Amino acid sequence: MLKFFLVGWACIGLGYDQKCVRVGSEVIFDTYEECNEYYKLVATELTSRDETIKLQFTCASSGVLEDLL
């Protein structure tokens, strides 16, 4: 059975002052849909606090991540 993880980039700031970090969720999801719902929740919460926060995430299957490691 595949498991899913949320991975991507989080950036704050504008222009040359923008700082980005690669991030990954430690939460394991059983389905892509659960992972995607969690992303929407996190994105809404963070972007509502600061409009300069930019997020770009995807839900990756554990099989894909194992192939990369």
N, C-alpha and C positions, 0 to 999 in steps of 0.2 A: 504494500500500500504506500502510495506517495504521500509525503508530507510537504508542506509549503512554508517558506520563510519570506519575510518582507525585507528586501534589500534595496539600497539606492543612495541618493545624495540629499543632503540637507544644506541649504545655503542661507546666509543672512547678510544683509547689507546690500549696497548698490554700487555699480561701477567698479572702480579699482579697489574700493573698500570691501568688496564682497569676499566672504570667507566661506569655504565649503568643506564638508567632511563626508566621507563615505560611512554609511551606517547600515546596520543589520539588526533586525529584531531577534531577540532571544526567545520569543514566543513561537511555538510550533503550531501550525494550523493543519487540520485534517483535510480541508478542501480549499480550492482556489477562492471560492466565494467568501468563506470565512476570513481569509487573509485580506481580500480586497475590501471587505466591510471594515476591518480593523484599520486599514490604511486610510479610508475615508474619514473615520473617527479621529485618528491622529492628525491628519491633514487639517481638518476643520478646527480642531482644538488649537493647534500651533499657529495657523495663519490668522486666527481670530485675535491672537495676542499681539502679533507684530506683522504688519503688511509687507515688510521686507523679507520675510521668511519665504523661501522657495523650496519646494520638495519635489523630488522626482524619484518615485519608488516603483518597484514591480514585485509581484509575488513569484518567487522562483521555487521550482520543485526541488526537493532534496536530491533527486537523481542528477539534476543539472549541476548542483553545487558539489556533489561527490565527484563528478567528472572533472571539475576544475581543480579540485584539491588533489 
